[in-house]
Amino acid sequence: MRILIVGAGIGGMTLAALLKQRGMQATLIERAANFDHAGYMLGLWPLGYRVLHGLSLHKQFEAESIECKHYEVRDNHGELVKNWSMQPIADRFGPNLSCTRPQLIKLLHSGIGDTDLRFNTSLESLNQEGEEVTATFSDGTSETFDLVVGADGLHSKVRSLVFGEQPYYHTEWGGWVWWVDLNSVPAETFVEHWGAGRFVGIYPTQEGAGVYAGAPTVGDFAEPGAGRRQRIQDQFAGMGELVDTCLTAMPDDNEDLFFWKLSDVRSKEWAQGRVVLLGDSAAGFLPTAGIGASMAMESAAVLADELSRTNSRFIEHALSLYVKRRKHRVEVTQSDSRKLAKMMFIKSATVAHIRDVATKFYSLEQLASSIAKAFDEPI
Ligand SMILES: Cc1cc2nc3c(=O)[nH]c(=O)nc-3n(C[C@H](O)[C@H](O)[C@H](O)COP(=O)(O)OP(=O)(O)OC[C@H]3O[C@@H](n4cnc5c(N)ncnc54)[C@H](O)[C@@H]3O)c2cc1C
């Protein structure tokens, strides 16, 4: 079976590693030049961690990550709203482990063996004819495959080529990501400041703590360059000592920082002929529930499972089974992430105050009900 995977991200690399484990070989293309970019922080729920277990990469992942033992929410001024212990989930299903995206990608890379991985290569076009798909790459060459997997993320080229424009969900918020020293943040705790018209999340990894400072994308909030540091320091002032520490450590205006617009996308269809979507290209995730990477990894596990039970003649049937097993579950957790975004990203001070009072009464399971349910359901 000749398989092309477009995108060596979390989903694409997981799929390549699982196929390799099953004795199948894929060609993997990646637009980036290497895996060295700074990236961002990722919390991996046991859903994704279980997939690493299947690849025998779990021990190394555990050694390289930090367990999130508490999830803490603070208000617009840094006062504690709620501190949830993650222990009940960890005891039943496994830990929530936190790392950087490059760490996880490099770990998955160690699992793909001699898979043909081509950096600096992006997809230009696709042409399906009969039981074959011909892909044209950015270097002008073309190759023919039995199956093309679009694992090329939120703004997927495969999706737009094959399924057309799909509806995006915009929160109209976005935020800056930077890193601070691990010693300056609470240990083994994800701390989020749910403000009014502003949000700051702080997530420790072994390589430093990732800070996400979000707000509505109006005015010059998303503008890079001169004055950025001061503007952000002004916007997030008075959110408490921890946020102040993070603001002080914010890089200079000339440093290239990652700005993440908080939008997602839901593709109506996931498979057409011999082209299929995987991960964020099929259903993108807001970061609010920290579950996009786990979902991409689960989807890779199911796709690898279905492909390993068939041959190139019955690929379309295998894809239809993959979609049946995955689409509903992924969309339900995606909806949970949107619901959480509505709680976290509130502009009005009055509504934010009501939210803070209500949040004190929430259990972690109530906060993200379908995700809690997903732990206990087969995939
Ligand atoms: C700041 C931030 C924080 C997040 N935090 C969490 C978290 O805590 N927990 C969690 O589970 N999820 C988190 N997510 C979401 C998670 O990262 C994604 O859901 C997950 O990476 C999806 O995996 P993917 O393989 O579909 O896409 P990606 O990992 O984005 O990979 C897509 C890959 O395709 C490549 N590519 C794109 N276009 C092309 C092309 N035309 N040709 C070739 N290659 C191409 C890209 O370079 C990229 O390497 C976060 C995301 C962000 C941005």
The ligand as a MOL file (V3000), in Angstrom:
LIG
                    3D

  0  0  0     0  0            999 V3000
M  V30 BEGIN CTAB
M  V30 COUNTS 53 58 0 0 0
M  V30 BEGIN ATOM
M  V30 1 C -0.3690 27.2820 21.5500 0
M  V30 2 C -1.0500 25.9360 21.4450 0
M  V30 3 C -1.2470 25.1790 22.5870 0
M  V30 4 C -1.8680 23.9380 22.5170 0
M  V30 5 N -2.0140 23.2070 23.6450 0
M  V30 6 C -2.4990 21.9530 23.5750 0
M  V30 7 C -2.5280 21.1140 24.7310 0
M  V30 8 O -2.1310 21.5030 25.8330 0
M  V30 9 N -2.9910 19.8370 24.5970 0
M  V30 10 C -3.4190 19.3630 23.3850 0
M  V30 11 O -3.8020 18.1830 23.3180 0
M  V30 12 N -3.4330 20.1270 22.2870 0
M  V30 13 C -2.9640 21.4040 22.3320 0
M  V30 14 N -2.9330 22.1690 21.2100 0
M  V30 15 C -3.5210 21.6320 19.9660 0
M  V30 16 C -2.6230 20.5970 19.3190 0
M  V30 17 O -1.3300 21.1360 19.1540 0
M  V30 18 C -3.2010 20.1890 17.9680 0
M  V30 19 O -4.5460 19.7920 18.1420 0
M  V30 20 C -2.3980 19.0160 17.3850 0
M  V30 21 O -1.0690 19.4160 17.1710 0
M  V30 22 C -3.0310 18.5260 16.0980 0
M  V30 23 O -2.1400 17.6600 15.4480 0
M  V30 24 P -2.0770 17.6340 13.8490 0
M  V30 25 O -1.0850 16.5770 13.5150 0
M  V30 26 O -3.4300 17.5460 13.2950 0
M  V30 27 O -1.5310 19.0680 13.4410 0
M  V30 28 P -0.1300 19.7150 13.7120 0
M  V30 29 O 0.5220 19.1290 14.9040 0
M  V30 30 O -0.3580 21.1840 13.6720 0
M  V30 31 O 0.7550 19.3050 12.4680 0
M  V30 32 C 0.5080 19.7100 11.1540 0
M  V30 33 C 1.8270 19.6410 10.3910 0
M  V30 34 O 1.5770 19.7890 8.9950 0
M  V30 35 C 2.5710 20.6300 8.4360 0
M  V30 36 N 1.9950 21.2070 7.2030 0
M  V30 37 C 1.0160 22.1400 7.1040 0
M  V30 38 N 0.7040 22.3580 5.8120 0
M  V30 39 C 1.4930 21.5440 5.0750 0
M  V30 40 C 1.6090 21.3030 3.6720 0
M  V30 41 N 0.8510 21.9240 2.7690 0
M  V30 42 N 2.5340 20.3900 3.2560 0
M  V30 43 C 3.3080 19.7360 4.1620 0
M  V30 44 N 3.2290 19.9290 5.5040 0
M  V30 45 C 2.3270 20.7990 5.9550 0
M  V30 46 C 2.8640 21.6390 9.5400 0
M  V30 47 O 4.1210 22.2560 9.3640 0
M  V30 48 C 2.7910 20.7500 10.7810 0
M  V30 49 O 4.0510 20.1740 11.0860 0
M  V30 50 C -2.3230 23.4320 21.2600 0
M  V30 51 C -2.1050 24.1730 20.1000 0
M  V30 52 C -1.4800 25.4120 20.1630 0
M  V30 53 C -1.2420 26.1910 18.8840 0
M  V30 END ATOM
M  V30 BEGIN BOND
M  V30 1 1 1 2
M  V30 2 1 2 3
M  V30 3 2 2 52
M  V30 4 2 3 4
M  V30 5 1 4 5
M  V30 6 1 4 50
M  V30 7 2 5 6
M  V30 8 1 6 7
M  V30 9 1 6 13
M  V30 10 2 7 8
M  V30 11 1 7 9
M  V30 12 1 9 10
M  V30 13 2 10 11
M  V30 14 1 10 12
M  V30 15 2 12 13
M  V30 16 1 13 14
M  V30 17 1 14 15
M  V30 18 1 14 50
M  V30 19 1 15 16
M  V30 20 1 16 17
M  V30 21 1 16 18
M  V30 22 1 18 19
M  V30 23 1 18 20
M  V30 24 1 20 21
M  V30 25 1 20 22
M  V30 26 1 22 23
M  V30 27 1 23 24
M  V30 28 2 24 25
M  V30 29 1 24 26
M  V30 30 1 24 27
M  V30 31 1 27 28
M  V30 32 2 28 29
M  V30 33 1 28 30
M  V30 34 1 28 31
M  V30 35 1 31 32
M  V30 36 1 32 33
M  V30 37 1 33 34
M  V30 38 1 33 48
M  V30 39 1 34 35
M  V30 40 1 35 36
M  V30 41 1 35 46
M  V30 42 1 36 37
M  V30 43 1 36 45
M  V30 44 2 37 38
M  V30 45 1 38 39
M  V30 46 1 39 40
M  V30 47 2 39 45
M  V30 48 1 40 41
M  V30 49 2 40 42
M  V30 50 1 42 43
M  V30 51 2 43 44
M  V30 52 1 44 45
M  V30 53 1 46 47
M  V30 54 1 46 48
M  V30 55 1 48 49
M  V30 56 2 50 51
M  V30 57 1 51 52
M  V30 58 1 52 53
M  V30 END BOND
M  V30 END CTAB
M  END
